[in-house]
Amino acid sequence: MELRPFDPAEHLQTEEDILYYLEAAMEGNDPRHIASALGDVARSKGMTEIARKTGLGRQALYTALSESGNPTLETLTAILGALGLELTVRKSAA
């Protein structure tokens, strides 16, 4: 039996999958985890296509959306826009 690392990008097939995945990532309120989850989504859609739509280089996207990345707000909104998503704010339950 051959084992390989789990890659969430391989399982993000539908818009609903993507929305639930990002929502769960944001619940933890960890910026690095959110950036990494957004990177998974971008890879599921094709990093080359996201780079083209945002005008950012593929390597810059991989770096910004890695577990150690720290994307700027400008980069974040560009990526979300390329994915057909937008950043929103709501009052917390607590």
Backbone bond lengths (Angstrom), bond angles and torsions (degrees), N, CA, C in turn:
res aa  C-N    CA-C-N  psi(-1)  N-CA   C-N-CA  omega(-1)  CA-C   N-CA-C  phi
1 M - - - 1.437 - - 1.525 108.18 -
2 E 1.310 115.56 134.14 1.457 120.82 178.07 1.522 108.77 -107.28
3 L 1.307 115.92 127.58 1.455 121.15 178.34 1.518 109.51 -104.09
4 R 1.314 115.85 145.72 1.466 120.28 175.15 1.518 108.52 -136.82
5 P 1.317 116.95 155.78 1.471 120.23 -177.31 1.533 111.32 -62.32
6 F 1.305 115.54 145.69 1.460 121.72 176.67 1.526 109.45 -70.33
7 D 1.308 116.65 132.05 1.459 122.10 178.50 1.528 108.71 -123.03
8 P 1.335 117.46 106.06 1.468 120.35 -178.76 1.528 113.24 -56.69
9 A 1.321 117.34 -30.71 1.464 120.63 -177.92 1.524 111.77 -59.23
10 E 1.323 117.03 -28.51 1.460 120.81 179.70 1.524 112.66 -71.49
11 H 1.323 116.84 -15.50 1.465 121.13 -174.57 1.529 113.32 -112.02
12 L 1.297 117.22 1.66 1.465 121.38 179.65 1.522 108.14 -94.13
13 Q 1.323 115.38 82.99 1.456 121.30 -172.75 1.527 113.55 -94.00
14 T 1.316 116.88 -39.35 1.466 120.24 -173.80 1.523 110.92 -112.19
15 E 1.318 115.11 164.63 1.465 120.41 176.16 1.526 110.56 -59.93
16 E 1.322 116.13 -38.01 1.467 120.76 178.73 1.531 110.69 -63.51
17 D 1.334 117.18 -43.23 1.474 121.43 176.61 1.523 110.22 -55.36
18 I 1.327 115.30 -47.17 1.463 121.45 -177.15 1.524 111.20 -64.34
19 L 1.316 117.12 -44.96 1.463 120.32 -179.15 1.523 111.56 -63.43
20 Y 1.338 117.28 -44.70 1.468 120.12 178.89 1.531 111.11 -64.74
21 Y 1.319 116.14 -39.54 1.462 120.71 -179.26 1.528 110.97 -63.68
22 L 1.322 116.83 -47.53 1.463 120.13 179.53 1.526 111.75 -68.13
23 E 1.319 116.71 -36.86 1.467 119.88 177.49 1.526 110.43 -61.81
24 A 1.316 116.83 -44.19 1.468 120.61 178.57 1.522 110.65 -64.20
25 A 1.325 117.64 -39.62 1.468 121.34 179.48 1.521 110.78 -63.90
26 M 1.308 116.96 -36.78 1.467 120.51 -177.43 1.521 112.78 -76.44
27 E 1.316 117.66 -21.59 1.466 120.30 179.54 1.521 112.09 -61.11
28 G 1.324 116.60 -32.19 1.457 120.11 -179.16 1.516 113.28 -74.97
29 N 1.330 117.00 -15.07 1.468 122.10 177.78 1.528 112.79 58.91
30 D 1.330 116.03 29.19 1.469 121.96 178.58 1.525 108.45 -104.89
31 P 1.336 117.39 108.62 1.467 120.19 -176.17 1.527 114.37 -54.44
32 R 1.311 117.54 -37.98 1.465 120.37 -179.28 1.530 111.14 -68.08
33 H 1.317 116.44 -39.48 1.474 120.20 178.19 1.530 110.29 -67.51
34 I 1.318 117.04 -39.70 1.467 121.48 178.34 1.527 110.01 -62.65
35 A 1.328 117.08 -45.58 1.469 120.91 179.13 1.523 110.21 -61.84
36 S 1.310 117.56 -42.42 1.456 121.50 179.72 1.530 110.78 -64.63
37 A 1.329 117.40 -42.38 1.470 121.26 178.20 1.523 110.50 -63.81
38 L 1.313 116.71 -40.42 1.461 120.46 177.24 1.530 109.99 -64.36
39 G 1.311 116.76 -34.87 1.458 121.22 174.89 1.522 111.67 -64.03
40 D 1.328 116.73 -39.82 1.468 120.73 176.25 1.527 110.31 -60.40
41 V 1.321 115.91 -43.70 1.464 120.43 179.76 1.525 110.24 -65.10
42 A 1.313 116.92 -44.31 1.466 120.54 179.58 1.524 110.56 -60.86
43 R 1.336 116.81 -41.68 1.465 119.52 178.23 1.520 111.07 -65.17
44 S 1.335 117.42 -34.87 1.467 120.23 179.63 1.522 111.29 -66.04
45 K 1.315 117.02 -26.77 1.465 122.16 179.72 1.526 112.14 -93.64
46 G 1.323 116.08 -13.92 1.464 120.85 -178.64 1.511 110.42 104.22
47 M 1.310 115.57 108.55 1.464 121.01 -175.59 1.529 111.80 -63.54
48 T 1.328 117.01 -32.99 1.461 119.77 178.68 1.529 110.52 -63.60
49 E 1.321 115.98 -42.55 1.465 120.74 179.46 1.527 111.08 -66.38
50 I 1.314 117.53 -40.87 1.470 121.45 178.76 1.528 109.20 -65.47
51 A 1.321 117.11 -41.13 1.467 120.72 177.78 1.525 110.57 -60.77
52 R 1.319 116.38 -43.33 1.467 120.40 179.77 1.532 110.92 -62.98
53 K 1.324 116.44 -44.12 1.463 120.27 -177.70 1.529 112.90 -69.36
54 T 1.320 116.68 -31.49 1.468 119.84 -177.83 1.518 112.75 -91.16
55 G 1.328 117.04 -20.20 1.459 120.79 -175.13 1.522 112.45 79.67
56 L 1.323 116.89 11.95 1.464 122.26 179.04 1.522 109.16 -101.37
57 G 1.314 117.05 153.63 1.449 121.10 177.49 1.517 111.74 -73.04
58 R 1.336 115.91 150.19 1.463 119.61 179.59 1.519 111.75 -58.69
59 Q 1.338 116.59 -43.76 1.464 119.42 -178.54 1.529 110.81 -64.41
60 A 1.334 117.39 -37.89 1.466 121.05 177.59 1.523 110.28 -63.66
61 L 1.333 116.77 -38.23 1.469 120.06 177.41 1.522 111.14 -66.45
62 Y 1.332 116.35 -46.94 1.465 119.21 178.68 1.529 110.97 -58.29
63 T 1.313 116.77 -41.19 1.463 121.01 -179.74 1.524 111.08 -66.94
64 A 1.329 116.95 -48.73 1.471 121.20 -177.93 1.521 112.03 -63.89
65 L 1.337 116.80 -32.84 1.461 120.93 -174.48 1.519 113.52 -101.81
66 S 1.314 116.22 16.84 1.462 120.18 176.56 1.529 109.32 -84.99
67 E 1.322 115.29 170.29 1.469 120.36 178.98 1.530 111.37 -60.52
68 S 1.325 117.76 -26.68 1.467 120.98 178.76 1.535 111.85 -101.03
69 G 1.319 117.10 2.92 1.462 121.11 -178.61 1.520 112.23 -75.30
70 N 1.315 114.96 164.99 1.456 121.15 178.84 1.534 107.41 -148.06
71 P 1.351 116.74 77.44 1.465 119.03 -175.13 1.527 111.82 -66.01
72 T 1.318 114.96 146.36 1.458 119.52 174.67 1.523 108.66 -72.98
73 L 1.302 115.97 165.38 1.457 120.30 176.97 1.523 110.19 -61.64
74 E 1.331 116.58 -37.40 1.463 120.97 178.24 1.528 111.20 -61.60
75 T 1.331 116.53 -43.50 1.463 120.72 178.25 1.514 110.55 -66.28
76 L 1.317 116.33 -43.58 1.463 121.38 179.87 1.528 111.66 -59.11
77 T 1.323 116.99 -48.02 1.468 119.47 -178.65 1.525 111.35 -68.65
78 A 1.327 118.00 -32.96 1.466 121.06 176.88 1.525 110.52 -64.86
79 I 1.318 116.79 -43.62 1.460 121.01 -179.83 1.520 110.41 -66.55
80 L 1.316 116.72 -46.21 1.461 119.79 177.72 1.521 111.06 -58.82
81 G 1.320 117.23 -42.24 1.458 121.02 178.20 1.515 111.79 -62.27
82 A 1.321 116.98 -40.79 1.465 121.23 178.85 1.524 111.41 -64.83
83 L 1.330 115.89 -27.26 1.462 121.28 178.44 1.526 112.34 -88.46
84 G 1.339 116.19 -2.65 1.458 119.70 -178.02 1.518 112.58 77.69
85 L 1.336 115.85 25.60 1.465 122.05 -179.29 1.520 109.30 -119.07
86 E 1.311 116.43 165.88 1.466 121.03 175.92 1.508 110.14 -139.76
87 L 1.303 116.05 154.60 1.454 123.80 178.95 1.524 108.19 -85.13
88 T 1.317 116.51 130.48 1.468 120.59 177.99 1.522 109.29 -130.70
89 V 1.315 115.15 164.81 1.460 121.48 179.84 1.529 107.82 -127.27
90 R 1.319 115.29 140.95 1.466 119.98 175.57 1.522 108.38 -142.66
91 K 1.296 115.35 156.22 1.464 121.46 179.47 1.519 109.17 -68.21
92 S 1.328 116.39 135.96 1.463 120.09 -180.00 1.518 109.91 -73.57
93 A 1.314 115.06 157.42 1.465 121.58 -177.70 1.525 111.66 -70.20
94 A 1.310 116.65 -28.01 1.483 119.93 -175.51 1.497 112.65 -87.62
